[in-house]
Amino acid sequence: MQPGKRGFTLIELLVVVAIISVLIALLLPAVQSAREAARRTQCINNLKQIGLAMHGYHDVENVLPPGKKGCCWGTWLIFVLPYIEQQSLYNAWNSNGTNAPGLPASFDEDLRYFGVANRTVTSQWVGVYLCPSDQKNAPISVEANGATLACTSQNYAVNFGNSIQIQTDFQDVRFGGAPFVDVGSPLTDSQLPGKRTVGFAALTDGLSTTLMASEVVVGQGRDLRGFSWWGDAAGFEGYLTPNSSFPDVLFSPYYCLNRSPNPPCVGTTTALPDNYAARSRHPGGVNAAMADTSVHFFKNSVHIQTWRALSTSRGGEAISFDDY
């Protein structure tokens, strides 16, 4: 008689399962780390492309694009579209909107970022404007012809300086200039003296030590952070350090949703004007592009005075590369 074939015992199977479980537990963090490294690299590439697009715009116009045109009639996202191979989207944008007194309401409503004239553009997901480490969101939507059309959010904002969004001295911080400004509504531009786009010559602190653009997180739900077709969310300020535990200050408390995974936020008050921090979903810091198109990773622990100094364009601060 031939001896019976011997199989695995229950204990042996349990040992094998335990070993496999331990190996998976050891390998999973390494796999997640590798995936995050790839996502962070893509984010760096996006910021590099945005920086190059800003230089392309400057080469043609001799100035940087507006950071925003009032609340609702275009931001830097629109102006650099031709320089990130999105000429057709740029051509589809109608830039005649304004809230100037005496004009029909259609000049304001229909030509806003999500008015009927511009929804073709702002309902698009533009890959260069999205960081793969974050979640997407489209906080505003309308029903059109039986379908839902949504207005998208983005992961990048431009530098509005070291203080607050209205670019003036705030508390103990003296505004030191910025690469980007609000040029207002197209037909009321003359009412905003001093709010003119600037060229590289005006960045007297130097291109390599002046922030141009940074990551921001996309707010989820009705939260409008990252909703950069809208003027307020198109910029960040250096008043707060990256991923600060202090709240962002939004124009209206309704635009702020204090619920995970959103970072903290509050609505504006007389004593606390609009202010947005640079933020990301990367562990430990944010990627940001300098005005010379170089991209650096800034740790959350960067000294606040260094971060604010990098946010100015004419502050005259002495900054060493060792500082960040």
Rosetta blueprint (number, residue, H / E / L):
1 M L
2 Q L
3 P L
4 G L
5 K L
6 R L
7 G L
8 F L
9 T L
10 L H
11 I H
12 E H
13 L H
14 L H
15 V H
16 V H
17 V H
18 A H
19 I H
20 I H
21 S H
22 V H
23 L H
24 I H
25 A H
26 L H
27 L H
28 L H
29 P H
30 A H
31 V H
32 Q H
33 S H
34 A H
35 R H
36 E H
37 A H
38 A H
39 R H
40 R H
41 T H
42 Q H
43 C H
44 I H
45 N H
46 N H
47 L H
48 K H
49 Q H
50 I H
51 G H
52 L H
53 A H
54 M H
55 H H
56 G H
57 Y H
58 H H
59 D H
60 V H
61 E H
62 N L
63 V L
64 L L
65 P L
66 P L
67 G L
68 K E
69 K L
70 G L
71 C L
72 C L
73 W L
74 G L
75 T E
76 W H
77 L H
78 I H
79 F H
80 V L
81 L H
82 P H
83 Y H
84 I H
85 E L
86 Q L
87 Q H
88 S H
89 L H
90 Y H
91 N H
92 A H
93 W L
94 N L
95 S L
96 N L
97 G L
98 T L
99 N L
100 A L
101 P L
102 G L
103 L L
104 P L
105 A L
106 S H
107 F H
108 D H
109 E H
110 D L
111 L L
112 R L
113 Y L
114 F L
115 G L
116 V L
117 A L
118 N L
119 R H
120 T H
121 V H
122 T H
123 S L
124 Q L
125 W L
126 V L
127 G H
128 V H
129 Y H
130 L L
131 C L
132 P L
133 S L
134 D L
135 Q L
136 K L
137 N L
138 A L
139 P L
140 I E
141 S E
142 V E
143 E E
144 A E
145 N L
146 G L
147 A E
148 T E
149 L E
150 A E
151 C E
152 T L
153 S L
154 Q L
155 N L
156 Y E
157 A E
158 V E
159 N E
160 F L
161 G L
162 N L
163 S L
164 I L
165 Q L
166 I L
167 Q L
168 T L
169 D L
170 F E
171 Q L
172 D L
173 V E
174 R L
175 F L
176 G L
177 G L
178 A L
179 P L
180 F L
181 V L
182 D E
183 V L
184 G L
185 S L
186 P H
187 L H
188 T H
189 D H
190 S H
191 Q H
192 L L
193 P L
194 G L
195 K L
196 R L
197 T L
198 V L
199 G L
200 F H
201 A H
202 A H
203 L L
204 T L
205 D L
206 G L
207 L H
208 S H
209 T H
210 T L
211 L E
212 M E
213 A E
214 S E
215 E E
216 V L
217 V L
218 V L
219 G L
220 Q L
221 G L
222 R L
223 D L
224 L L
225 R L
226 G L
227 F L
228 S L
229 W L
230 W L
231 G H
232 D H
233 A H
234 A H
235 G E
236 F E
237 E L
238 G L
239 Y L
240 L L
241 T L
242 P L
243 N L
244 S L
245 S L
246 F L
247 P L
248 D E
249 V E
250 L E
251 F L
252 S L
253 P H
254 Y H
255 Y H
256 C L
257 L L
258 N L
259 R L
260 S L
261 P L
262 N L
263 P L
264 P L
265 C E
266 V E
267 G E
268 T L
269 T L
270 T L
271 A L
272 L L
273 P L
274 D L
275 N E
276 Y L
277 A L
278 A L
279 R L
280 S L
281 R L
282 H L
283 P L
284 G L
285 G E
286 V E
287 N E
288 A E
289 A E
290 M E
291 A L
292 D L
293 T L
294 S L
295 V E
296 H E
297 F E
298 F E
299 K E
300 N L
301 S L
302 V L
303 H L
304 I H
305 Q H
306 T H
307 W H
308 R H
309 A H
310 L H
311 S H
312 T L
313 S L
314 R L
315 G L
316 G L
317 E L
318 A L
319 I L
320 S L
321 F H
322 D H
323 D H
324 Y L
